[in-house]
């Protein structure tokens, strides 16, 4: 399991020069529980998934904090702490339209 990201760049020629739009589709892997029967590589993979989801949460929380408080009290947004947040940085730091679709399965944990 892993996250999956696909980015499409749309370029339109205008009188002022090229206008570039960016659209990303991201499929986030779910939060993983550690199980004793996993081998080392599976455990490392699950740890990376959980770390990147945690970093995404920290980025969103820091951005929200910065919206509510004065610039002198601004928190540093930890984009570089995971590859996922580095990919999504443009959407958080620039004016952008963001749509989120969530599919939650209430299946029993095994």
ROGU-375005 format. One record per atom (N, C-alpha, C, O): atom name; x, y, z. Coordinates in steps of 0.1 Angstrom, whole numbers, plus 5000, padded with zeros to 4 digits. Atoms other than C-alpha are relative to their C-alpha. Example, Ala and Ser with C-alpha at 12.3 -4.5 7.8 and 13.67 -1.06 7.14 Angstrom:
('N' (5009 4988 5000))
('CA' (5123 4955 5078))
('C' (5009 5012 5000))
('O' (5019 5012 5007))
('N' (4991 4989 5000))
('CA' (5137 4989 5071))
('C' (4992 5011 5008))
('O' (4997 5022 5009))
END
This chain:
('N' (5008 4988 5000))
('CA' (5000 5000 5000))
('C' (5009 5012 5000))
('O' (5020 5012 5006))
('N' (4993 4988 5001))
('CA' (5011 5035 4993))
('C' (4991 5011 4996))
('O' (4979 5009 4992))
('N' (5008 4989 5006))
('CA' (4999 5070 4984))
('C' (5003 5000 4985))
('O' (5013 4995 4980))
('N' (4999 4999 5015))
('CA' (4994 5077 4947))
('C' (4997 5014 4996))
('O' (4987 5020 5000))
('N' (5003 4986 5005))
('CA' (4997 5112 4931))
('C' (5003 5001 4985))
('O' (5012 4995 4980))
('N' (4998 4997 5015))
('CA' (4992 5122 4895))
('C' (4997 5015 4998))
('O' (4987 5020 5002))
('N' (5001 4986 5003))
('CA' (4998 5158 4884))
('C' (4999 5003 4985))
('O' (5007 4997 4978))
('N' (5002 4996 5014))
('CA' (4985 5173 4852))
('C' (5002 5015 4999))
('O' (4997 5022 5007))
('N' (4998 4986 5002))
('CA' (4998 5206 4839))
('C' (4993 5004 4987))
('O' (4994 4997 4977))
('N' (5007 4995 5012))
('CA' (4976 5226 4815))
('C' (5006 5013 4997))
('O' (5007 5022 5005))
('N' (4994 4988 5004))
('CA' (4993 5253 4795))
('C' (4991 5007 4989))
('O' (4987 5000 4979))
('N' (5008 4992 5009))
('CA' (4973 5280 4777))
('C' (5007 5012 4996))
('O' (5012 5020 5004))
('N' (4994 4989 5005))
('CA' (4988 5306 4755))
('C' (4991 5012 5000))
('O' (4979 5011 4996))
('N' (5008 4987 4999))
('CA' (4975 5342 4762))
('C' (5009 5011 4994))
('O' (5020 5009 4991))
('N' (4992 4988 5005))
('CA' (4985 5377 4750))
('C' (5011 5003 5010))
('O' (5021 5009 5006))
('N' (4990 4996 4990))
('CA' (5005 5381 4783))
('C' (5011 4988 5001))
('O' (5020 4990 5009))
('N' (4990 5011 4999))
('CA' (5024 5348 4777))
('C' (4992 4987 5005))
('O' (4980 4987 5006))
('N' (5007 5012 4997))
('CA' (5017 5312 4787))
('C' (4994 5001 5015))
('O' (5000 5006 5024))
('N' (5007 5002 4987))
('CA' (4993 5305 4816))
('C' (5000 4986 5004))
('O' (4994 4977 4996))
('N' (4999 5014 4996))
('CA' (5000 5273 4835))
('C' (4991 4997 5012))
('O' (4991 5004 5022))
('N' (5009 5005 4989))
('CA' (4974 5255 4856))
('C' (5005 4986 5004))
('O' (5010 4979 4996))
('N' (4996 5013 4995))
('CA' (4981 5225 4877))
('C' (4989 4993 5007))
('O' (4981 4999 5015))
('N' (5011 5008 4994))
('CA' (4957 5197 4887))
('C' (5006 4987 5005))
('O' (5013 4980 4998))
('N' (4994 5013 4995))
('CA' (4967 5168 4910))
('C' (4989 4992 5006))
('O' (4979 4996 5012))
('N' (5009 5010 4994))
('CA' (4948 5137 4919))
('C' (5008 4992 5010))
('O' (5019 4986 5006))
('N' (4992 5007 4989))
('CA' (4960 5121 4952))
('C' (4991 4990 5006))
('O' (4980 4993 5011))
('N' (5007 5011 4993))
('CA' (4949 5088 4966))
('C' (5008 4997 5012))
('O' (5020 4992 5011))
('N' (4992 5002 4988))
('CA' (4960 5086 5002))
('C' (4997 4986 5006))
('O' (4986 4982 5007))
('N' (5002 5013 4993))
('CA' (4966 5053 5018))
('C' (4995 5002 5014))
('O' (4998 5013 5020))
('N' (5005 4998 4987))
('CA' (4948 5048 5050))
('C' (5010 4998 5011))
('O' (5021 4993 5009))
('N' (4991 5002 4989))
('CA' (4964 5049 5084))
('C' (5001 4985 5003))
('O' (4991 4978 5003))
('N' (4997 5014 4998))
('CA' (4980 5016 5092))
('C' (5003 4997 5014))
('O' (5010 5004 5021))
('N' (4996 5006 4986))
('CA' (4981 4996 5124))
('C' (5011 4990 4998))
('O' (5012 4983 4988))
('N' (4989 5010 5001))
('CA' (5012 4976 5131))
('C' (4995 4987 5005))
('O' (4988 4986 5015))
('N' (5004 5013 4996))
('CA' (5007 4939 5133))
('C' (5013 4992 5002))
('O' (5023 4993 4995))
('N' (4988 5007 4997))
('CA' (5032 4915 5148))
('C' (5005 4991 4989))
('O' (5017 4988 4988))
('N' (4996 5010 5010))
('CA' (5032 4891 5118))
('C' (5006 5007 4988))
('O' (5009 5000 4978))
('N' (4994 4993 5012))
('CA' (5046 4918 5094))
('C' (5015 4998 4999))
('O' (5022 4997 5009))
('N' (4986 5001 5002))
('CA' (5080 4914 5079))
('C' (5006 5014 5001))
('O' (4998 5024 5001))
('N' (4994 4987 4997))
('CA' (5105 4943 5082))
('C' (4996 5010 4989))
('O' (4994 5022 4992))
('N' (5003 4991 5011))
('CA' (5098 4958 5047))
('C' (4985 5005 5001))
('O' (4983 5017 4999))
('N' (5014 4996 4999))
('CA' (5060 4958 5053))
('C' (4999 5010 5012))
('O' (4991 5019 5011))
('N' (5001 4992 4989))
('CA' (5065 4974 5087))
('C' (5006 5014 4997))
('O' (5000 5024 5001))
('N' (4995 4987 5004))
('CA' (5087 5002 5072))
('C' (4991 5007 4991))
('O' (4989 5019 4992))
('N' (5010 4994 5009))
('CA' (5061 5008 5045))
('C' (4989 5006 5008))
('O' (4985 5017 5005))
('N' (5012 4995 4991))
('CA' (5033 5012 5071))
('C' (5005 5012 5008))
('O' (4997 5021 5010))
('N' (4995 4989 4992))
('CA' (5055 5035 5092))
('C' (5001 5012 4991))
('O' (4998 5023 4996))
('N' (4999 4989 5009))
('CA' (5062 5057 5061))
('C' (4986 5006 4997))
('O' (4984 5018 4997))
('N' (5014 4995 5002))
('CA' (5024 5059 5054))
('C' (4995 5008 5012))
('O' (4990 5019 5010))
('N' (5005 4993 4988))
('CA' (5016 5069 5090))
('C' (5007 5013 5002))
('O' (5001 5023 5006))
('N' (4992 4988 4998))
('CA' (5044 5094 5091))
('C' (4996 5011 4990))
('O' (4994 5023 4994))
('N' (5004 4989 5009))
('CA' (5033 5112 5059))
('C' (4986 5005 5003))
('O' (4983 5017 5001))
('N' (5013 4995 4996))
('CA' (4997 5113 5071))
('C' (5001 5009 5012))
('O' (4993 5019 5013))
('N' (4998 4991 4988))
('CA' (5009 5128 5104))
('C' (5005 5013 4995))
('O' (5001 5023 5001))
('N' (4994 4987 5005))
('CA' (5030 5154 5085))
('C' (4989 5008 4993))
('O' (4989 5020 4994))
('N' (5011 4993 5007))
('CA' (5000 5163 5063))
('C' (4991 5007 5011))
('O' (4987 5018 5009))
('N' (5008 4995 4989))
('CA' (4980 5168 5095))
('C' (5007 5013 5007))
('O' (5001 5023 5009))
('N' (4992 4989 4994))
('CA' (5008 5190 5110))
('C' (5000 5013 4991))
('O' (4999 5024 4996))
('N' (5000 4989 5010))
('CA' (5009 5211 5078))
('C' (4986 5008 5000))
('O' (4986 5020 5001))
('N' (5014 4994 5000))
('CA' (4971 5217 5078))
('C' (4998 5008 5013))
('O' (4992 5019 5013))
('N' (5001 4993 4987))
('CA' (4972 5226 5115))
('C' (5008 5013 5001))
('O' (5003 5023 5006))
('N' (4992 4988 5000))
('CA' (5000 5251 5111))
('C' (4995 5011 4990))
('O' (4995 5022 4994))
('N' (5006 4990 5009))
('CA' (4983 5267 5081))
('C' (4988 5006 5006))
('O' (4986 5018 5005))
('N' (5012 4995 4993))
('CA' (4951 5270 5101))
('C' (5004 5010 5011))
('O' (4998 5021 5012))
('N' (4995 4991 4989))
('CA' (4970 5286 5130))
('C' (5004 5013 4994))
('O' (5001 5023 4999))
('N' (4995 4987 5006))
('CA' (4987 5311 5107))
('C' (4988 5008 4994))
('O' (4990 5021 4994))
('N' (5011 4992 5004))
('CA' (4953 5321 5093))
('C' (4993 5008 5011))
('O' (4988 5019 5009))
('N' (5007 4994 4988))
('CA' (4940 5329 5128))
('C' (5008 5010 5008))
('O' (5003 5017 5016))
('N' (4992 4993 4991))
('CA' (4970 5346 5143))
('C' (5009 5010 4992))
('O' (5010 5009 4979))
('N' (4992 4990 5007))
('CA' (4993 5376 5135))
('C' (5012 4994 4994))
('O' (5017 4983 4999))
('N' (4988 5005 5007))
('CA' (5023 5371 5112))
('C' (5012 4998 5010))
('O' (5020 4989 5008))
('N' (4989 5002 4990))
('CA' (5047 5375 5142))
('C' (4999 4987 5007))
('O' (5009 4982 5012))
('N' (5002 5012 4993))
('CA' (5032 5344 5157))
('C' (4999 4988 4991))
('O' (4995 4977 4995))
('N' (5002 5010 5010))
('CA' (5032 5324 5125))
('C' (5009 4988 5003))
('O' (5021 4989 5007))
('N' (4992 5013 4999))
('CA' (5043 5287 5127))
('C' (5006 4996 4987))
('O' (5000 4999 4976))
('N' (4994 5005 5012))
('CA' (5066 5271 5102))
('C' (4992 4988 4996))
('O' (4990 4979 5004))
('N' (5008 5011 5005))
('CA' (5047 5247 5080))
('C' (5011 4990 4995))
('O' (5019 4992 4987))
('N' (4990 5010 5003))
('CA' (5067 5214 5078))
('C' (4998 4993 4987))
('O' (4997 4981 4987))
('N' (5002 5006 5013))
('CA' (5063 5208 5041))
('C' (5011 4989 4996))
('O' (5008 4979 4991))
('N' (4989 5009 5004))
('CA' (5097 5191 5037))
('C' (5001 4987 5009))
('O' (5010 4979 5006))
('N' (4999 5012 4991))
('CA' (5090 5165 5064))
('C' (4995 4987 4993))
('O' (4998 4976 4998))
('N' (5004 5012 5008))
('CA' (5074 5141 5038))
('C' (4999 5004 4985))
('O' (4997 5015 4982))
('N' (5001 4998 5014))
('CA' (5073 5137 5001))
('C' (4986 5004 4996))
('O' (4984 5012 4987))
('N' (5014 4996 5003))
('CA' (5035 5139 5001))
('C' (4997 5015 5002))
('O' (4991 5021 4993))
('N' (5003 4985 4998))
('CA' (5034 5174 5016))
('C' (5009 5008 4991))
('O' (5005 5020 4988))
('N' (4992 4993 5009))
('CA' (5062 5185 4993))
('C' (4992 5001 4986))
('O' (4992 5011 4980))
('N' (5008 5000 5013))
('CA' (5040 5175 4963))
('C' (4988 5009 5001))
('O' (4984 5016 4992))
('N' (5012 4992 4998))
('CA' (5010 5193 4978))
('C' (5003 5014 5004))
('O' (4993 5022 5006))
('N' (4996 4987 4995))
('CA' (5029 5224 4989))
('C' (4994 5012 4992))
('O' (4989 5021 4997))
('N' (5006 4990 5009))
('CA' (5017 5245 4959))
('C' (4986 5003 5003))
('O' (4981 5014 5002))
('N' (5014 4998 4997))
('CA' (4981 5240 4969))
('C' (4998 5006 5013))
('O' (4988 5014 5015))
('N' (5002 4993 4986))
('CA' (4986 5251 5005))
('C' (5006 5014 5000))
('O' (5000 5022 5007))
('N' (4993 4987 4999))
('CA' (5009 5281 4998))
('C' (4995 5010 4990))
('O' (4999 5022 4991))
('N' (5005 4991 5010))
('CA' (4992 5296 4968))
('C' (4984 5000 5000))
('O' (4978 4990 5004))
('N' (5014 5000 5001))
('CA' (4956 5306 4961))
('C' (4996 4988 4991))
('O' (5001 4987 4979))
('N' (5003 5012 5008))
('CA' (4941 5273 4949))
('C' (4986 4995 5004))
('O' (4981 4998 5015))
('N' (5012 5006 4997))
('CA' (4908 5255 4947))
('C' (5003 4985 5004))
('O' (5010 4978 4996))
('N' (4997 5014 4995))
('CA' (4909 5222 4967))
('C' (4987 4993 5002))
('O' (4979 4998 5010))
('N' (5012 5008 4997))
('CA' (4883 5196 4966))
('C' (5005 4987 5006))
('O' (5015 4981 5002))
('N' (4996 5013 4994))
('CA' (4884 5165 4988))
('C' (4988 4991 4999))
('O' (4977 4994 5003))
('N' (5010 5011 5000))
('CA' (4865 5133 4983))
('C' (5006 4989 5010))
('O' (5017 4986 5009))
('N' (4996 5010 4990))
('CA' (4866 5108 5012))
('C' (4992 4988 4998))
('O' (4979 4988 4998))
('N' (5006 5012 5000))
('CA' (4858 5072 5011))
('C' (5004 4992 5012))
('O' (5016 4988 5013))
('N' (4997 5006 4987))
('CA' (4856 5057 5046))
('C' (4993 4986 5000))
('O' (4981 4986 4999))
('N' (5007 5013 4998))
('CA' (4850 5020 5051))
('C' (5000 4996 5015))
('O' (5011 4996 5021))
('N' (5001 5004 4986))
('CA' (4837 5010 5085))
('C' (5003 4986 5003))
('O' (4999 4980 5013))
('N' (4997 5014 4999))
('CA' (4850 4975 5080))
('C' (5008 4997 5013))
('O' (5015 5005 5019))
('N' (4994 5004 4987))
('CA' (4862 4956 5111))
('C' (5015 4998 4998))
('O' (5020 4994 4988))
('N' (4985 5002 5000))
('CA' (4899 4957 5119))
('C' (5003 4985 5002))
('O' (4997 4978 5010))
('N' (4996 5014 5000))
('CA' (4916 4924 5113))
('C' (5013 4999 5007))
('O' (5018 4987 5009))
END
